[in-house]
Amino acid sequence: MPAGAAVSLTKVSHDIYRDAQAQHSTEVEPDTLAFGTTIVSAFQVGRVPGGGASNIGWATSVNGGSTWSHGYLPGITGNGGGPFGQASDAAVAYDAKHKAWLIASLGLGSPAVDVLVSRSTNGGTVWGKPVTAAAGSNDKDWIVCDDNASSPHFGNCYLEYDSTSAGDSVMMRTSTDGGLTWGPARAPGGGAIGLGGQPVVRPDGTVVVPYESFSGSEAIRSFLSTDGGTSWGSSVLVSGIRHHTVAGSLRESPLPSASVDAGGTVYVAWADCRFRTGCARNDIVIAKSTGSNSWAAPFRVPIDATSSTVDHFVPGLAVDPGSSGASARLGLTYYYYPNSSCSASTCRLDAGFISSVNGGASWSAPAQLAGPMTLSWLPDTTEGLMFGDYIATSIRAGGNAYPVIPVAFAPAGATFHQAMYAPAGGLPVTGGTRRASAAHAHPVTTPATGPTALPTAR
């Protein structure tokens, strides 16, 4: 890794394709999940400027991150013998009851954009052709399964997406057979308009779905189901969003990243500038649930001082599934500009990691994972230069954190050099003395400069 990176990273996948539609060699937008000693990640391979990628790739470790295998999903795009032109928005789940790993993704056709689910029943190293879970014009899918053996809905899997043909209406579907079939589309009570919902499952089987809401002012809202996805309640406000658009035409937004602890407390992180005077830069903030459908005000993760020049964005938050309450272990991966006053030619992009062992009350010192990266090393899209609209982190119960992140190096001529990397053996989750900030420490005196809601973000 470049000088300054404090962590040893291992390349876990790379772009093998050379179709003319895409910018090779690029991999973007990973999700990651750990269950037992297995970690599975999925991501876009060969980013296409107009949307999606040449295929969806996967990388799997069955020994706690010591070694990795990788490959590419069959049956989606033509590169894998499938019918779609591009693929996008990969998300990973594990169904402990049916012993199936699942990757949800989008198959981009003309004009349909279907939500697909690919399955592996051998531990995440061999994948079958996908089933169509939701046909139509859809975006930003996410998937989770109820792996709590004591839950009345153990073995249910839940799929979230938004229907772009219905004004970004958020929809949910449920599977009870390990992702082989999916039930009807169901909307939360009163409807929900937004993007990027990330469902999580509490130990009692309650499913909570935080999402970025476009109804009225931009906000994080959430809704839930207590009956295994048969019905979904009306959404409630988690928090308003104050977001600063970052420099350099980099593609990013305040999409939420969500996780849940063993006691059922839900944590939601996003990029927010409320703690910076004039909303000049983003911090990563976290809101915690305080009841079945209520939320505390967000707090600021103390990566650096509010007087710093650092701009933080695109968080990937994880909570150790075996920890809870005042002993909850949190890992947070994020990207950042060390100096936010930059341009497309001068911005330097880094990736970092920070952790907490007391539910976010205090945090370790941050560690640089990768960088500095120059923005010209990233593939371009119609919505800006891209490493991903989201990233993810997962934590093995009682063990290390496992982010899988896109890292770019200088291109070789017209060929990029952007691939997926993971910290060798994972990252220890530790504590420290950096205290989280209470809400509204620096009142915003000027409007935020966040982007308007986009009809699609594929």
Secondary structure as UniProt FT lines:
FT   TURN            3..4
FT   STRAND          9..13
FT   TURN            20..21
FT   STRAND          23..35
FT   TURN            36..37
FT   STRAND          38..47
FT   TURN            49..50
FT   STRAND          53..61
FT   TURN            64..65
FT   STRAND          69..72
FT   HELIX           78..80
FT   STRAND          86..95
FT   TURN            96..99
FT   STRAND          100..108
FT   STRAND          113..120
FT   STRAND          131..134
FT   STRAND          137..145
FT   TURN            149..150
FT   TURN            152..155
FT   STRAND          157..163
FT   HELIX           164..166
FT   STRAND          169..175
FT   TURN            178..179
FT   TURN            189..190
FT   STRAND          193..195
FT   STRAND          200..201
FT   TURN            203..204
FT   STRAND          207..213
FT   STRAND          219..225
FT   TURN            228..229
FT   STRAND          236..240
FT   TURN            248..249
FT   STRAND          257..260
FT   TURN            262..263
FT   STRAND          266..272
FT   TURN            274..275
FT   HELIX           277..279
FT   STRAND          283..289
FT   STRAND          299..300
FT   TURN            306..307
FT   STRAND          311..319
FT   TURN            321..322
FT   HELIX           325..327
FT   STRAND          330..337
FT   TURN            344..346
FT   STRAND          348..356
FT   TURN            359..360
FT   STRAND          362..363
FT   STRAND          367..374
FT   HELIX           375..377
FT   TURN            382..383
FT   STRAND          393..395
FT   TURN            397..398
FT   STRAND          401..403
FT   STRAND          405..412
FT   TURN            413..414
FT   STRAND          415..423
FT   TURN            424..425
FT   STRAND          434..435
FT   TURN            439..440
//
